[in-house]
């Protein structure tokens, strides 16, 4: 679950430490989308009355979708980014693989807790739901720390070991592996989560890669969560009708 992110020019790896930008940001856009999706769901779970069976079931469905998205994201990183890192630096992805395995175990625990909530009768539902909510809150916190570490530490390692062109090709291969339905779901949470310049760049790339009629059909679906003014601005930037 990645989409193209910003490629920047930088003279040496050492100048990209700290607050400097990477050669080619492998993580930024998708992580912003996941942060919004995870925290929105956490807030929604916190607002949900466990006595309202219908609302609880809706939250459980949302959680199932979120866990599926996270599992796919982890698989894409492992298949492409971790393998490439190991080829260039033996042992370079060990810590990442360990943390991803921990995330996978946490997600299985969340699924078990969610099933417990589904099967709970009215008297037991509040306690079961509370346990699920608190475990998901911890999972969100763990994931936020992990993603920040990837962007600060792992990205710097990629910048030291790969050229910008190599990173672009690696990311392009990852994107090409994502089935269209999954990509559309990802874009629907990503586009409202990223800044205007990133949206324009991302959609300009999609426009260049798609037939005009396909892009015209794709744009309103991908931008469904944006305001009318935001869609109109993007359309002007992309030379499309709002």
Buried (B, 14 or more C-beta within 10 A) or exposed (E): BBBBBBBEEBEEBEEBEEEEBBBBBBBBBBBBBBBBBBEBBBEBBEEBEBEEBEBBEEBBEBBEEBBEBBBBBBBBBBEBBBEBBBEBEEEBBEEBBEBBEEBBEBBEBBBEBBEBBEEBEEEEBBEBBEEBBEBBBEBBEBBBEBBEBBBEEBBBBBBBBBEBEBBBBBBEEBBEEBEEEBBEBBBBBBBBBBEEEBBBBBBBEBBEEBEEEEBEEBBEEBBEEBEEEBBBBBBEBBEBEE
